């Protein structure tokens, strides 16, 4: 039962990553692209969790935490840069 | 019996997580303007990733490795940082005057005397000239 759910989960996460990529490429404004990058990093965490279940491994925790922190810092600094052209005031 | 029950639990958590991740990205792709698009990834995708983290936690715990709670750290971190980044993005969009109206006005400048029709995205509609 778990392999079927894993297949559906991989497919859904892949489709959602492609949709975020579509918004990243096409997004009419800069903030749409920043939001699409944030969504891509969150989807990458979801994909890493699924790979961790698939490989029965607990080793992907550090990578997921790193992606989460870097994605948050990247989103914050990009949106600060989009407002005032300066990340740190 | 307990193995079947745990398999059903992990599979249901994976399916719920995949569904909400898909719904969040679908909202990011299909919704009308930026302030509507902001809803999808900040709520639905966060819930979906939380469910997937819970599925991974339960699966690793039932593999015989014991209950290892450090995956909860990622969930707590995501649940704390998603509203902050959404707030900063909305502030950036208001400062950049990413509009919802035909003239590109931000939602705060809508006055109540205007009609309550939702204006279309100015990018998706062709110019009148």
Backbone of each chain as ProteinMPNN parsed JSONL, in Angstrom:
{"seq_chain_A": "XXXXXXXXXXXXXXXXXXXXXXXXXXXXXXXXXXXXXXXXXXXXXXXXXXXXXXXXXXXXXXXXXXXXXXXXXXXXXXXXXXXXXXXXX", "coords_chain_A": {"N_chain_A": [[0.832, -1.212, 0.0], [1.976, 1.199, 0.716], [3.906, 1.668, -1.4], [2.178, 2.359, -3.557], [0.965, 4.708, -2.62], [3.276, 6.202, -2.403], [3.996, 6.451, -5.078], [1.877, 7.999, -6.071], [2.288, 10.247, -4.497], [4.889, 11.106, -5.296], [4.298, 11.754, -7.961], [2.437, 13.842, -7.614], [3.957, 15.778, -6.264], [5.888, 16.226, -8.17], [4.378, 17.297, -10.28], [3.472, 19.61, -9.015], [5.862, 20.931, -8.598], [6.547, 21.465, -11.236], [4.497, 23.213, -11.854], [5.078, 25.358, -10.176], [7.474, 26.051, -11.349], [6.58, 26.914, -13.814], [5.216, 29.237, -13.025], [7.392, 30.607, -12.082], [8.839, 31.096, -14.414], [7.007, 32.457, -16.061], [5.766, 34.379, -14.509], [4.246, 37.5, -14.033], [5.146, 39.682, -12.537], [7.854, 40.747, -10.349], [7.458, 39.894, -7.703], [5.834, 37.675, -7.988], [7.643, 35.863, -9.006], [9.417, 35.601, -6.873], [7.723, 34.43, -5.005], [7.223, 32.039, -6.326], [9.746, 30.873, -6.231], [9.976, 30.445, -3.464], [7.926, 28.599, -3.114], [8.969, 26.534, -4.64], [11.173, 25.768, -3.062], [9.879, 24.817, -0.79], [8.477, 22.703, -1.905], [10.643, 21.148, -2.614], [11.478, 20.28, -0.116], [9.315, 18.622, 0.519], [9.655, 16.683, -1.454], [12.107, 15.604, -0.658], [11.358, 14.439, 1.761], [9.683, 12.43, 0.814], [11.524, 10.906, -0.641], [13.068, 10.067, 1.472], [11.271, 8.35, 2.774], [10.996, 6.47, 0.767], [13.544, 5.356, 0.435], [13.856, 4.33, 2.9], [15.285, 5.733, 4.832], [16.869, 7.871, 7.219], [18.368, 9.981, 6.721], [17.959, 12.296, 5.373], [17.179, 14.431, 6.752], [18.862, 16.563, 7.543], [19.462, 17.785, 5.112], [16.925, 18.631, 4.335], [16.327, 20.448, 6.356], [18.318, 22.337, 5.898], [17.55, 23.244, 3.338], [15.1, 24.378, 3.995], [15.843, 26.498, 5.734], [17.555, 28.026, 4.089], [15.814, 28.651, 2.044], [13.932, 30.26, 3.365], [15.552, 32.428, 4.215], [16.409, 33.317, 1.738], [13.967, 34.115, 0.562], [13.167, 36.206, 2.272], [15.331, 38.018, 1.978], [15.221, 38.543, -0.754], [12.707, 39.744, -1.021], [13.028, 41.991, 0.569], [15.0, 43.212, -0.921], [13.577, 43.735, -3.23], [11.881, 45.739, -2.438], [13.382, 48.008, -1.419], [15.853, 48.051, -2.641], [17.842, 47.442, -0.909], [19.161, 45.135, 1.274], [19.833, 44.998, 4.005], [19.012, 47.394, 6.307]], "CA_chain_A": [[0.0, 0.0, 0.0], [2.855, 2.377, 0.769], [4.454, 2.031, -2.726], [1.187, 3.053, -4.388], [0.86, 6.074, -2.1], [4.518, 6.91, -2.749], [3.945, 6.807, -6.501], [0.967, 9.142, -6.205], [2.923, 11.403, -3.866], [5.953, 11.6, -6.177], [3.687, 12.392, -9.124], [1.825, 15.117, -7.229], [4.999, 16.756, -5.952], [6.535, 16.583, -9.433], [3.484, 18.203, -11.008], [3.422, 20.922, -8.365], [7.124, 21.619, -8.866], [6.489, 22.006, -12.594], [3.614, 24.382, -11.859], [5.831, 26.472, -9.602], [8.461, 26.463, -12.357], [5.831, 27.693, -14.807], [4.983, 30.577, -12.481], [8.711, 31.263, -11.993], [9.253, 31.565, -15.738], [6.053, 33.33, -16.709], [5.229, 35.334, -13.557], [4.321, 38.822, -14.647], [5.892, 40.636, -11.726], [8.991, 40.191, -9.592], [7.007, 39.224, -6.487], [5.359, 36.349, -8.376], [8.798, 34.977, -9.156], [9.93, 35.295, -5.53], [6.787, 33.471, -4.406], [7.418, 30.747, -6.98], [10.983, 30.291, -5.681], [9.659, 29.969, -2.127], [7.146, 27.373, -3.278], [9.882, 25.484, -5.12], [11.989, 25.24, -1.966], [9.017, 24.012, 0.087], [8.221, 21.45, -2.609], [11.855, 20.331, -2.534], [11.443, 19.605, 1.19], [8.343, 17.53, 0.409], [10.271, 15.629, -2.263], [13.13, 14.944, 0.152], [10.69, 13.568, 2.724], [9.222, 11.237, 0.096], [12.705, 10.083, -0.934], [13.435, 9.452, 2.743], [10.393, 7.193, 3.008], [11.237, 5.478, -0.283], [14.812, 4.683, 0.692], [13.825, 3.908, 4.315], [16.468, 6.34, 5.427], [16.605, 9.027, 8.063], [19.52, 10.857, 6.528], [17.635, 13.474, 4.578], [16.694, 15.468, 7.649], [19.733, 17.743, 7.52], [19.294, 18.461, 3.828], [15.628, 19.311, 4.327], [16.418, 21.618, 7.239], [19.131, 23.343, 5.194], [16.755, 23.849, 2.27], [14.089, 25.231, 4.617], [16.432, 27.738, 6.242], [18.047, 28.848, 2.98], [14.659, 29.17, 1.321], [13.368, 31.383, 4.123], [16.462, 33.574, 4.156], [16.371, 33.829, 0.374], [12.708, 34.83, 0.329], [13.179, 37.469, 3.013], [16.275, 38.985, 1.414], [14.765, 38.962, -2.083], [11.59, 40.696, -0.943], [13.585, 43.26, 1.046], [15.71, 43.824, -2.047], [12.598, 44.219, -4.206], [11.272, 46.984, -1.969], [14.19, 49.19, -1.256], [17.17, 47.846, -3.217], [18.851, 47.221, 0.122], [18.708, 44.009, 2.081], [19.969, 45.378, 5.406], [18.869, 48.847, 6.386]], "C_chain_A": [[0.866, 1.261, 0.0], [3.483, 2.681, -0.602], [3.47, 2.742, -3.628], [1.054, 4.508, -3.942], [2.105, 6.88, -2.434], [4.531, 7.321, -4.203], [3.062, 8.022, -6.723], [1.612, 10.401, -5.625], [4.04, 11.979, -4.718], [5.37, 12.329, -7.376], [3.125, 13.761, -8.758], [2.882, 16.172, -6.963], [5.726, 17.181, -7.23], [5.68, 17.572, -10.223], [3.47, 19.579, -10.356], [4.738, 21.659, -8.534], [7.137, 22.196, -10.274], [5.577, 23.23, -12.655], [4.305, 25.592, -11.244], [6.889, 26.979, -10.578], [7.804, 27.294, -13.453], [5.595, 29.112, -14.309], [6.297, 31.336, -12.364], [9.127, 31.821, -13.342], [8.312, 32.655, -16.228], [5.658, 34.523, -15.845], [5.341, 36.772, -13.985], [5.142, 39.82, -13.838], [6.993, 39.926, -10.964], [8.514, 39.404, -8.377], [6.427, 37.847, -6.798], [6.523, 35.371, -8.476], [9.385, 34.629, -7.795], [9.039, 34.264, -4.849], [6.955, 32.09, -5.023], [8.7, 30.082, -6.485], [10.755, 29.729, -4.288], [8.894, 28.656, -2.205], [8.015, 26.226, -3.76], [10.712, 24.917, -3.974], [11.135, 24.396, -1.025], [8.691, 22.673, -0.576], [9.452, 20.548, -2.609], [11.938, 19.617, -1.194], [10.485, 18.42, 1.149], [8.928, 16.363, -0.365], [11.33, 14.873, -1.47], [12.505, 14.025, 1.184], [10.209, 12.282, 2.038], [10.385, 10.313, -0.252], [13.176, 9.375, 0.326], [12.559, 8.261, 3.088], [10.727, 6.076, 2.019], [12.514, 4.683, -0.013], [14.927, 4.167, 2.116], [15.019, 4.479, 5.076], [16.068, 7.564, 6.235], [17.651, 10.11, 7.824], [19.195, 12.161, 5.819], [17.138, 14.633, 5.428], [17.529, 16.732, 7.556], [19.565, 18.523, 6.229], [17.984, 19.233, 3.792], [15.662, 20.557, 5.197], [17.226, 22.729, 6.591], [18.32, 24.033, 4.112], [15.701, 24.781, 2.86], [14.678, 26.559, 5.059], [16.9, 28.628, 5.097], [16.898, 29.419, 2.17], [14.035, 30.351, 2.038], [14.246, 32.618, 4.023], [16.459, 34.19, 2.756], [15.111, 34.608, 0.084], [12.711, 36.187, 1.015], [14.102, 38.473, 2.352], [15.834, 39.437, 0.03], [13.617, 39.96, -1.979], [12.06, 42.029, -0.368], [14.315, 43.993, -0.085], [14.73, 44.402, -3.068], [11.977, 45.524, -3.755], [12.244, 48.138, -2.085], [15.566, 49.112, -1.854], [18.243, 47.714, -2.156], [18.323, 46.137, 1.04], [18.734, 44.366, 3.552], [19.925, 46.888, 5.489], [19.884, 49.421, 7.368]], "O_chain_A": [[0.528, 2.259, -0.636], [3.591, 3.856, -0.952], [3.857, 3.631, -4.388], [1.033, 5.423, -4.765], [2.027, 8.076, -2.714], [5.013, 8.401, -4.544], [3.421, 8.949, -7.449], [1.494, 11.486, -6.194], [4.144, 13.198, -4.861], [5.865, 13.384, -7.771], [3.308, 14.729, -9.496], [2.738, 17.322, -7.377], [6.13, 18.336, -7.37], [6.187, 18.554, -10.764], [3.458, 20.597, -11.047], [4.746, 22.888, -8.606], [7.67, 23.283, -10.497], [5.838, 24.169, -13.407], [4.146, 26.715, -11.722], [7.172, 28.176, -10.635], [8.39, 28.253, -13.957], [5.748, 30.075, -15.06], [6.33, 32.556, -12.525], [9.708, 32.904, -13.411], [8.765, 33.671, -16.756], [5.261, 35.564, -16.37], [6.444, 37.233, -14.279], [5.767, 40.713, -14.41], [7.069, 38.698, -10.928], [9.089, 38.367, -8.047], [6.513, 36.942, -5.969], [6.411, 34.209, -8.088], [9.807, 33.493, -7.575], [9.527, 33.341, -4.198], [6.842, 31.081, -4.327], [8.744, 28.861, -6.334], [11.272, 28.662, -3.956], [9.173, 27.716, -1.46], [7.83, 25.081, -3.345], [10.935, 23.708, -3.917], [11.599, 23.376, -0.514], [8.634, 21.64, 0.09], [9.325, 19.324, -2.605], [12.409, 18.482, -1.125], [10.789, 17.348, 1.671], [8.737, 15.203, 0.0], [11.447, 13.653, -1.587], [13.041, 12.953, 1.467], [10.312, 11.192, 2.6], [10.26, 9.091, -0.172], [13.628, 8.231, 0.273], [13.044, 7.269, 3.633], [10.741, 4.898, 2.374], [12.547, 3.469, -0.215], [15.964, 3.631, 2.505], [15.669, 3.786, 5.858], [15.054, 8.204, 5.96], [17.8, 11.035, 8.623], [20.055, 13.03, 5.679], [16.731, 15.674, 4.912], [16.992, 17.838, 7.497], [19.528, 19.754, 6.231], [17.929, 20.352, 3.283], [15.104, 21.594, 4.836], [16.886, 23.906, 6.704], [18.38, 25.254, 3.969], [15.431, 25.846, 2.305], [14.105, 27.618, 4.803], [16.676, 29.838, 5.118], [16.986, 30.539, 1.665], [13.65, 31.333, 1.405], [13.757, 33.72, 3.776], [16.502, 35.41, 2.6], [15.163, 35.65, -0.569], [12.312, 37.192, 0.428], [13.737, 39.634, 2.173], [16.046, 40.594, -0.333], [13.552, 40.914, -2.754], [11.56, 43.083, -0.761], [14.258, 45.218, -0.192], [15.007, 45.425, -3.694], [11.583, 46.341, -4.588], [11.97, 49.128, -2.763], [16.388, 49.998, -1.619], [19.428, 47.856, -2.454], [17.193, 46.204, 1.522], [17.782, 44.082, 4.28], [20.698, 47.582, 4.828], [19.924, 50.634, 7.576]]}, "seq_chain_B": "XXXXXXXXXXXXXXXXXXXXXXXXXXXXXXXXXXXXXXXXXXXXXXXXXXXXXXXXXXXXXXXXXXXXXXXXXXXXXXXXXXXXXXXXXXXXXXXXXXXXXXXXXXXXXXXXXXXXXXXXXXXXXXXXX", "coords_chain_B": {"N_chain_B": [[-1.722, -7.115, 12.241], [-1.222, -4.639, 13.459], [0.744, -3.819, 11.767], [-0.583, -3.557, 9.332], [-2.314, -1.513, 10.018], [-0.511, 0.567, 10.522], [0.601, 0.855, 7.996], [-1.633, 1.761, 6.571], [-2.026, 4.175, 7.874], [0.369, 5.61, 7.3], [0.184, 5.691, 4.504], [-2.177, 7.153, 4.146], [-1.414, 9.597, 5.262], [0.613, 10.332, 3.477], [-0.892, 10.612, 1.133], [-2.649, 12.707, 1.812], [-0.798, 14.759, 2.248], [0.358, 14.958, -0.329], [-1.877, 15.745, -1.781], [-2.484, 18.291, -0.661], [-0.147, 19.694, -1.202], [-0.255, 19.715, -3.979], [-2.595, 21.197, -4.357], [-1.834, 23.695, -3.334], [0.184, 24.491, -5.156], [-1.299, 24.51, -7.461], [-3.017, 26.609, -6.924], [-1.112, 28.631, -6.899], [-0.462, 28.665, -9.586], [-2.871, 29.046, -11.03], [-4.485, 31.096, -10.035], [-5.813, 34.508, -9.909], [-4.651, 37.162, -9.46], [-1.729, 38.64, -7.852], [-2.159, 38.889, -5.066], [-4.117, 37.05, -4.616], [-2.79, 34.781, -5.403], [-0.96, 34.5, -3.414], [-2.155, 33.111, -1.386], [-2.166, 30.336, -1.834], [0.512, 28.896, -1.724], [1.265, 29.647, 0.87], [-0.503, 28.64, 2.733], [-1.791, 26.123, 1.968], [0.317, 24.576, 0.9], [2.097, 24.559, 3.025], [0.67, 23.113, 4.943], [0.522, 20.672, 3.567], [3.23, 19.888, 3.403], [3.738, 19.642, 6.103], [2.125, 17.444, 6.69], [3.387, 15.489, 5.149], [5.841, 15.394, 6.45], [4.998, 14.38, 8.887], [4.163, 11.867, 8.051], [6.613, 10.755, 7.288], [7.861, 10.757, 9.771], [6.244, 8.952, 11.26], [6.639, 6.672, 9.721], [9.409, 6.165, 9.934], [9.485, 5.762, 12.669], [7.974, 3.442, 12.945], [9.501, 1.642, 11.614], [11.142, 0.533, 13.39], [13.118, 2.003, 14.378], [12.713, 3.586, 16.464], [11.196, 6.428, 18.111], [11.872, 9.312, 16.538], [12.173, 12.548, 16.972], [13.176, 14.682, 15.567], [12.365, 15.514, 13.107], [10.185, 17.032, 13.544], [11.2, 19.472, 14.017], [11.659, 20.652, 11.497], [9.038, 20.979, 10.655], [8.05, 22.761, 12.604], [9.712, 24.915, 12.084], [8.954, 25.553, 9.444], [6.249, 26.214, 9.852], [6.58, 28.449, 11.387], [7.982, 30.209, 9.735], [6.612, 30.54, 7.331], [4.324, 32.381, 7.53], [5.78, 34.74, 8.023], [7.365, 35.145, 5.739], [5.32, 35.381, 3.877], [4.067, 37.703, 4.741], [6.122, 39.568, 4.342], [6.348, 39.385, 1.568], [3.849, 40.32, 0.768], [3.989, 42.923, 1.698], [6.084, 43.858, 0.101], [4.835, 43.648, -2.378], [2.818, 45.548, -2.126], [4.348, 47.849, -1.846], [5.573, 47.897, -4.332], [3.444, 48.459, -5.862], [1.888, 46.405, -7.048], [-0.834, 45.703, -8.791], [-4.394, 45.126, -8.395], [-6.42, 46.218, -9.762], [-7.619, 47.801, -12.823], [-6.097, 50.092, -13.187], [-3.923, 49.482, -11.77], [-4.063, 49.744, -8.997], [-3.474, 49.331, -5.503], [-4.948, 47.103, -3.028], [-5.638, 48.59, -0.744], [-6.382, 51.079, -1.584], [-8.857, 50.887, -2.649], [-12.042, 52.278, -2.55], [-15.126, 52.319, -0.695], [-17.238, 53.199, -2.173], [-16.956, 52.388, -4.706], [-17.893, 49.902, -7.141], [-18.46, 46.489, -6.251], [-17.376, 44.643, -7.884], [-14.936, 42.306, -8.862], [-11.988, 43.34, -10.215], [-10.232, 42.548, -13.249], [-7.081, 40.887, -13.849], [-4.549, 43.058, -14.783], [-2.496, 42.264, -16.438], [-3.236, 39.967, -17.786], [-5.321, 40.775, -19.367], [-5.776, 42.169, -22.557], [-4.55, 45.378, -23.697], [-6.655, 48.296, -24.198], [-6.269, 49.897, -26.36]], "CA_chain_B": [[-2.784, -6.111, 12.383], [-0.631, -3.317, 13.721], [1.494, -3.421, 10.574], [-1.554, -3.076, 8.347], [-2.825, -0.226, 10.487], [0.525, 1.589, 10.33], [0.711, 1.108, 6.557], [-2.764, 2.599, 6.174], [-1.797, 5.52, 8.417], [1.427, 6.285, 6.532], [-0.312, 5.954, 3.154], [-3.148, 8.252, 4.198], [-0.683, 10.856, 5.482], [1.286, 10.685, 2.219], [-1.884, 11.075, 0.158], [-3.121, 14.03, 2.22], [0.272, 15.703, 1.984], [0.487, 15.17, -1.772], [-3.043, 16.508, -2.244], [-2.413, 19.711, -0.295], [0.948, 20.295, -1.966], [-0.743, 19.954, -5.34], [-3.582, 22.284, -4.323], [-1.114, 24.945, -3.157], [0.846, 24.907, -6.391], [-2.35, 24.823, -8.428], [-3.427, 27.978, -6.629], [-0.048, 29.537, -7.366], [-0.447, 28.766, -11.045], [-4.118, 29.335, -11.711], [-5.297, 32.187, -9.493], [-5.993, 35.639, -10.8], [-3.601, 38.165, -9.297], [-0.691, 38.237, -6.896], [-2.645, 38.76, -3.691], [-4.829, 35.774, -4.538], [-1.804, 33.703, -5.532], [-0.196, 34.376, -2.173], [-2.843, 32.228, -0.451], [-1.92, 28.917, -2.055], [1.726, 28.328, -1.144], [1.508, 29.933, 2.282], [-1.334, 27.828, 3.629], [-2.023, 24.736, 1.563], [1.57, 23.845, 0.754], [2.672, 24.348, 4.351], [-0.048, 21.99, 5.548], [0.895, 19.446, 2.877], [4.576, 19.486, 3.809], [3.617, 19.167, 7.483], [1.576, 16.088, 6.662], [4.429, 14.577, 4.64], [6.824, 15.227, 7.527], [4.395, 13.481, 9.868], [4.203, 10.53, 7.46], [7.99, 10.266, 7.39], [8.116, 10.51, 11.204], [5.553, 7.714, 11.645], [7.255, 5.553, 9.013], [10.704, 5.864, 10.555], [9.243, 5.25, 14.015], [7.442, 2.087, 12.869], [10.514, 0.763, 11.063], [11.902, -0.052, 14.478], [14.222, 2.889, 14.713], [12.343, 4.398, 17.619], [10.57, 7.705, 17.8], [12.883, 10.353, 16.411], [11.309, 13.712, 16.834], [13.843, 15.863, 15.031], [11.669, 16.017, 11.923], [9.228, 18.05, 13.979], [11.909, 20.758, 13.911], [11.404, 21.238, 10.174], [7.634, 21.403, 10.61], [7.918, 23.979, 13.418], [10.385, 25.996, 11.357], [8.113, 25.965, 8.309], [5.034, 26.866, 10.328], [6.926, 29.777, 11.892], [8.527, 31.132, 8.745], [5.721, 30.785, 6.187], [3.622, 33.666, 7.639], [6.707, 35.876, 7.957], [7.728, 35.41, 4.343], [4.126, 35.853, 3.172], [3.873, 39.105, 5.125], [7.127, 40.395, 3.66], [6.03, 39.439, 0.142], [2.691, 41.202, 0.568], [4.471, 44.301, 1.856], [6.841, 44.2, -1.098], [3.906, 43.834, -3.493], [2.129, 46.828, -1.949], [5.315, 48.909, -2.14], [5.821, 47.931, -5.773], [2.157, 48.755, -6.498], [1.352, 45.312, -7.852], [-2.23, 46.055, -8.652], [-5.474, 44.216, -8.755], [-7.369, 46.939, -10.595], [-7.139, 48.107, -14.178], [-5.079, 51.127, -13.148], [-2.817, 49.021, -10.964], [-4.106, 50.222, -7.627], [-3.353, 48.297, -4.487], [-6.27, 46.929, -2.426], [-5.982, 49.573, 0.288], [-6.927, 52.294, -2.17], [-10.251, 50.693, -3.055], [-12.985, 52.873, -1.616], [-16.356, 51.535, -0.61], [-18.241, 53.675, -3.109], [-16.797, 51.683, -5.97], [-18.654, 48.661, -7.226], [-17.755, 45.39, -5.617], [-16.894, 43.677, -8.868], [-13.498, 42.069, -8.789], [-11.398, 43.671, -11.513], [-9.384, 41.499, -13.805], [-5.64, 41.1, -13.81], [-4.209, 43.905, -15.923], [-1.522, 41.646, -17.337], [-3.853, 38.951, -18.63], [-6.251, 41.375, -20.323], [-5.063, 42.997, -23.532], [-4.87, 46.791, -23.582], [-7.835, 48.669, -24.974], [-5.91, 50.601, -27.594]], "C_chain_B": [[-2.199, -4.715, 12.57], [0.173, -2.85, 12.518], [0.567, -2.873, 9.504], [-2.054, -1.69, 8.719], [-1.793, 0.88, 10.258], [0.714, 1.894, 8.851], [-0.406, 2.019, 6.082], [-2.555, 4.03, 6.657], [-0.76, 6.279, 7.596], [0.933, 6.625, 5.126], [-1.298, 7.11, 3.144], [-2.447, 9.58, 4.405], [0.036, 11.297, 4.214], [0.281, 11.248, 1.221], [-2.39, 12.466, 0.513], [-2.056, 15.089, 1.937], [0.44, 16.003, 0.511], [-0.671, 16.01, -2.295], [-2.892, 17.989, -1.908], [-1.25, 20.413, -0.974], [0.501, 20.646, -3.377], [-1.726, 21.119, -5.365], [-2.888, 23.637, -4.181], [-0.452, 25.415, -4.439], [-0.158, 25.202, -7.485], [-2.876, 26.236, -8.203], [-2.392, 28.982, -7.077], [-0.113, 29.722, -8.864], [-1.722, 29.399, -11.591], [-4.832, 30.579, -11.212], [-5.025, 33.489, -10.237], [-4.895, 36.685, -10.666], [-2.699, 37.78, -8.138], [-1.246, 38.014, -5.504], [-3.521, 37.531, -3.528], [-3.858, 34.607, -4.602], [-1.043, 33.461, -4.244], [-0.846, 33.378, -1.224], [-2.397, 30.775, -0.596], [-0.674, 28.382, -1.377], [1.864, 28.576, 0.346], [0.639, 29.084, 3.191], [-1.39, 26.375, 3.216], [-0.718, 23.95, 1.487], [2.229, 23.598, 2.104], [1.992, 23.18, 5.057], [0.342, 20.667, 4.902], [2.272, 18.961, 3.284], [4.576, 19.013, 5.253], [3.085, 17.753, 7.543], [2.606, 15.078, 6.158], [5.511, 14.338, 5.688], [6.298, 14.268, 8.586], [4.403, 12.047, 9.364], [5.602, 9.934, 7.579], [8.345, 9.915, 8.832], [7.51, 9.191, 11.64], [6.224, 6.512, 11.004], [8.578, 5.156, 9.638], [10.501, 5.273, 11.946], [8.767, 3.798, 13.962], [8.407, 1.125, 12.219], [11.312, 0.071, 12.157], [13.066, 0.799, 14.908], [13.907, 3.729, 15.942], [11.781, 5.729, 17.171], [11.636, 8.786, 17.758], [12.178, 11.632, 16.024], [11.973, 14.879, 16.12], [13.219, 16.346, 13.732], [10.625, 17.053, 12.282], [9.851, 19.442, 13.906], [11.619, 21.429, 12.57], [9.978, 21.759, 10.105], [7.43, 22.688, 11.398], [8.533, 25.167, 12.684], [9.537, 26.493, 10.191], [6.876, 26.71, 8.785], [5.328, 28.242, 10.899], [7.297, 30.726, 10.769], [7.593, 31.403, 7.579], [4.907, 32.078, 6.351], [4.544, 34.868, 7.526], [7.055, 36.202, 6.511], [6.525, 35.891, 3.547], [3.853, 37.318, 3.48], [4.862, 40.008, 4.401], [6.833, 40.491, 2.176], [4.846, 40.356, -0.117], [3.103, 42.656, 0.721], [5.265, 44.755, 0.635], [5.909, 44.457, -2.281], [3.16, 45.154, -3.367], [3.077, 47.986, -2.263], [5.584, 49.02, -3.627], [4.565, 48.25, -6.561], [1.76, 47.676, -7.501], [-0.153, 45.356, -7.709], [-3.177, 44.909, -8.83], [-6.466, 44.894, -9.691], [-6.809, 47.228, -11.967], [-6.075, 49.194, -14.185], [-3.898, 50.711, -12.288], [-2.858, 49.49, -9.534], [-4.034, 49.054, -6.653], [-4.676, 48.214, -3.726], [-6.62, 47.977, -1.376], [-6.625, 50.822, -0.311], [-8.325, 52.095, -2.743], [-11.153, 51.413, -2.064], [-14.337, 52.18, -1.752], [-17.407, 52.001, -1.602], [-18.122, 53.004, -4.465], [-17.655, 50.422, -5.968], [-17.803, 47.517, -6.703], [-17.334, 44.321, -6.616], [-15.382, 43.532, -8.734], [-12.898, 42.388, -10.15], [-10.441, 42.593, -11.965], [-7.915, 41.878, -13.656], [-5.239, 41.957, -15.017], [-3.244, 43.256, -16.893], [-2.226, 40.693, -18.306], [-4.83, 39.54, -19.634], [-5.469, 42.243, -21.298], [-5.44, 44.463, -23.371], [-5.958, 47.203, -24.56], [-7.457, 49.303, -26.305], [-5.544, 49.612, -28.683]], "O_chain_B": [[-2.62, -3.75, 11.932], [0.284, -1.651, 12.263], [0.867, -1.873, 8.851], [-2.201, -0.812, 7.868], [-2.143, 1.99, 9.854], [0.958, 3.042, 8.477], [-0.177, 2.936, 5.294], [-2.865, 4.983, 5.943], [-0.967, 7.438, 7.237], [1.217, 7.705, 4.608], [-1.267, 7.951, 2.245], [-2.826, 10.583, 3.802], [0.072, 12.487, 3.901], [0.559, 12.238, 0.544], [-2.546, 13.314, -0.365], [-2.364, 16.177, 1.45], [0.64, 17.155, 0.126], [-0.481, 16.879, -3.145], [-3.138, 18.848, -2.755], [-1.344, 21.599, -1.292], [0.822, 21.71, -3.905], [-1.698, 21.937, -6.284], [-3.287, 24.613, -4.817], [-0.515, 26.596, -4.778], [0.09, 26.046, -8.346], [-3.146, 26.97, -9.154], [-2.731, 30.055, -7.577], [0.151, 30.814, -9.368], [-1.66, 30.205, -12.518], [-5.716, 31.084, -11.905], [-4.131, 33.567, -11.08], [-4.271, 37.054, -11.66], [-2.876, 36.732, -7.517], [-0.859, 37.063, -4.826], [-3.658, 37.015, -2.419], [-4.057, 33.58, -3.954], [-0.542, 32.363, -4.003], [-0.173, 32.844, -0.343], [-2.265, 30.062, 0.399], [-0.778, 27.495, -0.53], [2.518, 27.793, 1.034], [1.024, 28.832, 4.333], [-1.076, 25.487, 4.009], [-0.642, 22.809, 1.943], [2.849, 22.555, 2.314], [2.654, 22.358, 5.691], [0.481, 19.656, 5.589], [2.475, 17.765, 3.49], [5.316, 18.095, 5.606], [3.54, 16.948, 8.355], [2.693, 13.959, 6.665], [6.037, 13.231, 5.808], [7.044, 13.446, 9.12], [4.619, 11.113, 10.137], [5.762, 8.763, 7.924], [9.027, 8.925, 9.096], [8.166, 8.394, 12.309], [6.372, 5.464, 11.632], [8.849, 3.974, 9.849], [11.25, 4.389, 12.362], [9.115, 3.005, 14.837], [8.183, -0.085, 12.252], [12.068, -0.863, 11.889], [13.902, 0.374, 15.704], [14.749, 4.498, 16.404], [11.88, 6.105, 16.003], [12.229, 9.138, 18.778], [11.661, 11.781, 14.917], [11.399, 15.967, 16.066], [13.501, 17.459, 13.288], [10.219, 17.856, 11.442], [9.156, 20.447, 13.756], [11.363, 22.631, 12.515], [9.726, 22.839, 9.569], [6.736, 23.598, 10.945], [7.974, 26.264, 12.657], [9.413, 27.698, 9.972], [6.491, 27.72, 8.196], [4.457, 29.111, 10.908], [6.973, 31.912, 10.825], [7.762, 32.409, 6.891], [4.802, 32.83, 5.382], [4.148, 35.905, 6.994], [7.045, 37.362, 6.099], [6.671, 36.713, 2.642], [3.46, 38.084, 2.6], [4.498, 41.074, 3.906], [7.037, 41.545, 1.572], [4.831, 41.089, -1.106], [2.637, 43.522, -0.02], [5.135, 45.895, 0.189], [6.147, 45.358, -3.085], [2.894, 45.816, -4.37], [2.675, 48.98, -2.867], [5.802, 50.119, -4.135], [4.601, 48.308, -7.79], [1.356, 47.964, -8.628], [-0.691, 45.082, -6.636], [-2.815, 43.854, -9.349], [-7.264, 44.221, -10.343], [-5.647, 46.93, -12.244], [-5.235, 49.228, -15.084], [-2.969, 51.494, -12.092], [-1.812, 49.627, -8.901], [-4.477, 47.944, -6.948], [-5.46, 49.162, -3.771], [-7.802, 48.228, -1.141], [-7.336, 51.545, 0.386], [-8.917, 53.039, -3.269], [-11.045, 51.187, -0.858], [-14.646, 51.552, -2.765], [-18.374, 51.283, -1.856], [-19.049, 53.037, -5.274], [-18.082, 49.945, -4.916], [-16.573, 47.582, -6.717], [-16.976, 43.211, -6.224], [-14.659, 44.505, -8.521], [-13.267, 41.763, -11.144], [-9.912, 41.827, -11.16], [-7.567, 43.025, -13.377], [-5.56, 41.609, -16.153], [-3.176, 43.655, -18.056], [-1.873, 40.612, -19.483], [-5.147, 38.903, -20.639], [-4.578, 42.983, -20.881], [-6.556, 44.761, -22.944], [-6.166, 46.569, -25.595], [-8.227, 49.256, -27.264], [-5.213, 50.016, -29.798]]}, "name": "protein", "num_of_chains": 2, "seq": "XXXXXXXXXXXXXXXXXXXXXXXXXXXXXXXXXXXXXXXXXXXXXXXXXXXXXXXXXXXXXXXXXXXXXXXXXXXXXXXXXXXXXXXXXXXXXXXXXXXXXXXXXXXXXXXXXXXXXXXXXXXXXXXXXXXXXXXXXXXXXXXXXXXXXXXXXXXXXXXXXXXXXXXXXXXXXXXXXXXXXXXXXXXXXXXXXXXXXXXXXXXXXXXXXXXXXXXXXX"}
